[in-house]
Structures are given as structure tokens and as C-alpha cells.
Amino acid sequence: MGIKELNQDLREKSLKRMKKKSPRELAASWSSEDLLYSGPGRTIFMVLPTPGCAWALSDSGGCTMCSYMADSPLEAVSAEEILEIFHEHLEKQIKRQKLDTPTAVKLFVSGSFFNPEEVPVKARQGIIRSLADYSEIEEVVVESRPEYVTGEVLRECCEALPGKIFEVAMGLETGNEQTRMNIINKGFSNAEFERAVAIIQELKSEYPVRSKVYLLVKPILTSEKEAIIDAIQSAEYAEQSGVDRISFCPSTIHKGTLMEMLWRKGSYQPPWIWSVMEIIRRVRGLAKIPVIMDTAGFGTRRGPYNCKKCNSALKDMIIQSNIHQTIPEDFECECRSKWLAEVEYSGITHSASKLS
């Protein structure tokens, strides 16, 4: 059984096990310090309920590391309900934060914000128009697969957000097309990604529109050394393609995924935090655009991990380096020698698990 077939089978089983939740139960919001284009500030994050990622729910089975559809009710959510939930969470966060610092709003829909089958046009337009009313909000960030990025929808959003940066984030995952298509099962080519970036680039002369990519650190069937090399090369490709910001996402183990299955068999581990530090140092030394390293899951059983002595300290260093775009200082811990050995011999210990 190949990756695609196995991934689809796992997805179908996972969908059957999922406990159904209402849209309001699935919605969430929070805020934290963040790096804006204008400098350090604060971001309001919102997870809005939608039917779920169309790619994940298709016959493809979706991406081999992702279970974000678990944050979806897996049924149609009306534009009216999405808007009600959005306003409830926006008002709650504004009361807490008082918008006394430069602020961004990032909208997560467990799929593509521009796909009208996931986010109804009425909901999309209502959300964008509402955010335009707050002068303190400098940036609005949404996510989409490249195939839904069009000049028409970008113009609509930018014109509704005068004076605000509108950023489109795309999950490129890797610049290696073979890895993206056959190992991550992402379902789009470099050419499709480059087309979407080109559309955004063309509109920059008229609007403050930007593009961002998410890059996955260590897909399945990838050694520690390969993960570091791929992350660096992918960042170079993304910058050369014309993106404005890079966000690395070190792997964490999501339930019901092929990545989890291999992890349970002992054939996969998330990257070392040392690998993450190495990527930051090398990419920030080369890139001329902002580079962010996500720290979700750091130090947990299912996330990037070094040892109990240094997990927290390195996580804090990375968070601060994200905000100030600095290169983290050298740090010593006895577990670093184990990481160096794994990187050196990862070609020998590379997983050879059969997908059957």
C-alpha cells in the first residue's frame, strides 16, 4: 500500500472516530506577542469553524502530518453563524487587549479562507469589512491553498481594508516538489505556488498585500540531517519566489495521521530543538525577509524535544529571536552531542519502514 492509499485509509478511520462538536465549541481565540511588519507588537489569533479543509476531505486524504480538520464540525456552517462567532471572539479579545499596541489579526479556518465552499463569500466579506473599522489593527492575515488565490478575491479584500497590510499565508511545506507531492501529499506543484505568489506581487503596486509561506521541518521518511538541509533550501526557494515572510513549522504529532502511525511504530520522531536552532541560525544569516520559527509543542512528547534541562530555555530563546529577528546565542547542554551524532549518522539510521 502506497502513501496516498494508506493516508486515505487512515483519514477515513479518523473521521469515523471523531466526536462531533458544535461550531461554537470548536471556535477559539487568544493573543500573544508577535512580530509585525512594523516591528514588535501583538497578534489576535482566531480559529473559526468551517466544514473543514476541502483537500483533507477529498479522496486524497489530505496531508500526511495534518489533523486540523478535527477543529471543524465537518458540515456546512452558515455565513451568519460564522460572523456571529467571529464578532463574539473579536470583541472578547479587544476588551482584553485594549489595542494599545500595534496589532495584527490572524484568521485560521482549518483550510482555505478563499474557498467559498469552506468560508461563504458573505462571511468572508463581513469579516474583512469589520476588521477595517479598527485603526489600531495594522495587519490581517489569512490562510489559503494556492489554487484559491486570485486577483479578483485579493482586490476585494484589499479594497475593503484600506491602509492595512493584507497577508496571504500558504502552506508550501517544502521547496522540494517531489517531497511535497509524494511524501507530504500536499497536492500542488511549485508552478501553482509560484503563480499565486506572482498574483500577489503584481498587486503590490496598488495595495499593501503580502505573502507568507509555512515550511514544515522534518516531514515523514526524512532523516534529521535531511530535515535541516531541506528547511534551509526551502527557505531559499521561497525567498527567491518572492514571498515576504517565512514561518517554519517544526513537526508535531497530530492524531489520526500517517505521521502518528509511523511515530507509534518507532519509525519517526519530530525534529530535535537543536535542529531548529541550526535552521534559524543559518536561514536568518542568509534571508533578507522576516523568518519566524513556531514553537508549538516544544518539549512535549509529541513535539520537538531535546532534554528536560534545556527545552524551556531554548524555546524562550527562539520566541525572543522571532520578535527581534536576531540569531540565537550559543547554548550548551550535554544532549547536544547526541543530536550531533544523530545528524552525522542519520543516513545509516534513516527509517526504512514499509508502508503496509
N, C-alpha and C positions, 0 to 999 in steps of 0.2 A: 504494500500500500504506500503510495507516494505522499508527499507533504500535503498537497491540496486535498486529497481524498481523506486523509487522516484528520486534517484540520476541520474539514466539513463535518465529519462524523462526530468529532469532539464537540463542535459548536451545537449540533442538533441535540446531543445528550445534555449539554449545559443548559440549553433553552428549556428543555423539559423539566429540569431540576429547579429552575429559577422560581423563587417565591414572588408572586405578583404584588406590586406596591402601587399606590396611587401616585399621580403626578406630584402632589404636594409633599408626599413622603420622600420622594426622590430629589426634590429641589434642595439646593444648599447655597450658602454664600458665606464668605469670610473675607478678611483683608489682611495684608501684611506689607512690610517694607518691600520696595521693589525698585528696579532701575527703569526710569522713563527715558524717552529721548532727550528730555530737557535736563536729566540728571536724577539724583536720588529722590524718591517720592513714595507714594503708597498706591497699591492696586486693590480694587474691589473685585473679587472673583465670584462669579455666579454660575451655578450648574442649573440649567433649565431643562425640564422634562420634554422629550420629543419621542417619536415612535422608535428611535434607535438608528444607528448608522446603516444606511442602505447597503453599503458594501459588506458589512458584517452579517446582515440578514439575507444576503443574496446566496446563490448556490456556491459562491466562492468559499464561504465560511469565514471570510474576514481575515484579519492579520493574526499571525501566529502568537503574538505576545499580548493582544488586547482583549479586555473583557468589559470595556466601558459601556457596552450595551446593557450591562447589569444595572446601570444608572438610568435605564429607560423603562417606561411602562409597557413597551412592545405593542402598543396600539395607538391609534390616532389621538392626538391631543389638540383640542380646538385652539384657534388663534386667541380667542377670548380668555381661555384658561391660562395659556402661556403668558399672556400680557398681565393678567391678574397676579400671577405668581412672580413675574418679573418686578412689578411695581411694589409688591409686598417686601421683597428682599432688597430692592434698591433703597426704599425708604428706611428699612431697618439699618442698613449699612451706613447710610448718610447720617442718621441720628447718632450712630456710634462714632463715626469718624469726623463728623462736622466739616469735612472737606477743607481742612485748614492747611493742607499741604498739597503740592501738585499730585493729581490723582489720575489713575487710569482705570478703566473697567474692562475686564476680560470675561467674555461670554463663552461658556462651554455647553455644547448641546449633545455631547456623546456622538458626534457625527459632523455633518456639514451645515453650517449656518445658511449657506446659499442654496441648499437643496430644498425647493418648495414642498417636496413630499415629507421632509423632516420638520422644517420650520415654515409654516404657512406664510405667504407673502404679507398678509395683513399683520401677522405677529412681527415679522422682520421689520417692516416699515414702522410699526408702532414703537418698537424698542428703540430703533435708531432715532426717531423724532423725539422721544422722551429724553434721551441722553444729551441731545442738542441743547436742552434747556438749562444745563448746569455749566456755567462758565468755568468752574474750577476743574471740571473733567477735561483733561488735555488729550487723552488718547482713548480710543475704543478699539478693542482687539477681538476679532472673531476667528473661527477656525473653519477650514473648508478643504475638501479634496480639490485638486486642480481642475477637474472636469467641470466644476460648477462656477469657476471664476470666469466671468465675462465682463466686457467693458460696460455693458448696459447695467448690470447689477452694481458694479463698483461706482459708476456715476451716480446712480440713485442714492447709494449710501453716503458718498462724499458730499453730494449737494445738500443732503439732509443734516450734515454735520459741519457746517461752515466754521473754519478756523481750527478744527480738531484733527489730530492725526488719526487716520483710519488704517489699522494694520490687519492684514490677512495672513494668518498663520497656516502653514501647510505641513503635514507630516511626511516629509521626504524620507526620513529614517536613515537613508544612506545614499551616497552618490553612485554606488555600485548597482547598476541596473539588474544584474543577474541575482544579486543577493536580495534586492527589494522584491523582485518578481517571484523568485523560486524558493526563497527561504523565509522572508517576511510575509510573502503573499499579499503585497500591497495593491497590485493590480493597476499601476500606471507607470509609464515609461519616463525616461529622462526628457524626451521630447515634449510630452504632455506637461511636465512640470515647467520646463523652460518656456512653453507657450504662455502659461499662467503668469509667470514672473514678467515676461515681456509685456503683457497687457497692463500689469501694474506699473511697470517702468514708463510705458507710453503716457499714462495718465498723470505722471508726476509733474508735468509742466502745467497742469491745470489744478491739481488737488494735492494736499499733503497726505498722499496714500503711501503705504509702506508694505513690505513683505517680510515674513519671518519663516524660518524652517525649524521643524523639530527633527533632531538627529538621534537615532537610537544607539546607545552604547551597548554593544555586545548582543546581537541577535543570536538565536539558537544556532547550533552547529558552527560556532565561531570560537576560536581559542582566545585566550587573554591577549596575546600579542597581536593577533589579527584584529581584535576589537579596537585596540589603541590605534593601529595603523589605519583602519577603515574610518574611524572617527576623525582623524586628522585630515585624511584625504577627502572625506565627505564635506568637511568644513571648507576646504579649499575650493571644491567644486561649487558649493552653494554660494560662496562669495563671488566667484568668477561668473556665476549665472546671474548675478545682480541683486541678490537678496540684501535686505537692510539689517537683519538681525538673525543670530543663530541661537537656538536653545537646545542644548544637549539633554537627552532624557536617558539616564542610565537605567538599565532594565530592572524592573521589579516583577515578582511572580504573581500574575493575575490568575484567579481561579477559573477553571474550565478551559484553559488554553493549552495549546501544544507545548508551549514553554513550560507550563506547570507539569505536564506529563513527563517531559524529559528531566525536569528537576527532581521529581519524585523518584525517578529511576536512577538518580545519581549521575545523569549524563549532561547536566547543565548546572552552572552556578552563575548568579549575577556577577557583574564585574567587581573587582577589588576597588575600594576607595582610592588606593594608591594609583590604579589605572586612571581613575577620574582626575586625580591631581596631575598626572602626567599629561593627559589630554588638555587640561586647562592651560598648563604652563606652555605647552608647545603651540596651541592654537592662538592663545592671546598674544604670543610673541610674534605671530605671523599676520593675523587678521587685522584689518583696518575698520571693522564693524563691531558693534557690541556682541559679546559672546556670553551667554548665560548657561550655568550648569544647574539643573534641577537637583534638589537633594531629597526628594520624596523617597521614603522607605530606607534612608541611610541608617545603618546599624541595626536593622531588623533581620529576622530570619529569612524573609523573602526579598530583601533588597541588598544593595551594595554594602559590603561589610569588610572591615579589616580585623580589629580585635577590640575588646571592651576598653582597653587602655587608651585608644586613640580615635575611636569612631566619632564621639561627640565633638572633640576638639577640631578634627578635620572638617566635619560638617559645618561648624561655626566659621571656620576659616573660608570655606567655599562660599557661604552665604555673604559674608562681608566682601569677598573678592568680586562677587556678582554685582553688588551695589556700586562698588567703586571701580570696577573693571581693572583690578590690579592682578598681578601674578602672585599667587600664594607663596609665602616664605617656606624655606626648607623646614622639614619636620622629621624628627627621628623617632622610631619605635621599633622594637625588636621584631615585630611581624613583617617589617618591610623586606627583610631578607627572604622570607617565604614567598612574598609576592615576586621578587626579582627572580627567584628560582622557577616559579611557575611561568613567568614570561619567557625565560630563557629556554625552558624545556616544553613549552606548550605545544610545539609541533609534534612532540613524541606522545604527549598525554592527550592530544586532541580527541574529542569524543568520536567514536565510530559506531554509535548506537544505530540499530536498524529501526526504521520507522514502520514497524509491523507488530 
